[in-house]
Amino acid sequence: MGDNQEYYGTEYGLCPSWALSLGYMGVAAGAVLSNWGSAWGTWKAGVSLLNTGIRHPSSVMKNVIPIVMAGVIGIYGLIIAVILAGNIPSPQVGTNVNIYSVYTGMAHLCAGLCCGLSGLAAGGCIGIIGDYGVRSVGYRTSNISVVFSTDKGGGGFDADDDGGGGGGDENKLFVGMLIMLIFSEALALYGLIVALIVSQHVYPCAE
């Protein structure tokens, strides 16, 4: 009778065999979603960097900051994935009893989603800001003024030579872009901090 109660308590209570899938889904979510955001931001900012580098090659190294910041987001996902994977125990050898609880699995899944989704949002934000920011800095450095198109049939933007030089405006644009990038990167950091805290919530099924 006692063995049956232990079996049903383990299989249908807090420690079912499928609880391990929750933890590994958290590992996958943290790594994949963070890398997705990192790739998204690198793609958006990288295309603009190459496009601007054709006209103004000397600004390439300065404007590579959005790509570096987008790449760091993938490291956040790697950190949380390694931590979660290391905290998922294997079933006991011989008895095949699962010692990983649903409580711990849900905590690890929540941690992976917090870090992954925050990294995805931050990566997209960095990519879009880097896209428009790098182009704007390149236009001002090359003495190009971007205005709304006056062509009724076209729409979009026209790039006109203002002939007056950047006048230091490109530095102001760069500083503004950098501030926006820093706060965008902070979104992923917030998710990592919460994920690290939540991942410490553990309920073991066996001592």
Secondary structure by P-SEA (a helix, b strand, c coil): caaaaaaaaaaccccccaaaaaaaaaaaaacaaaaaaaaaaaaaaaaaaaaaaaaccccccccaaaaaaaaaaaaaaaaaaaaaaaaccccccccccccccaaaaaaaaaaaaaaaaaaaaaaaaaaaaaaaaaaaaaaaaaccccccccccccccbbbbcccccccaaaaaaaaaaaaaaaaaaaaaaaaaaaaaaaaaccccccc
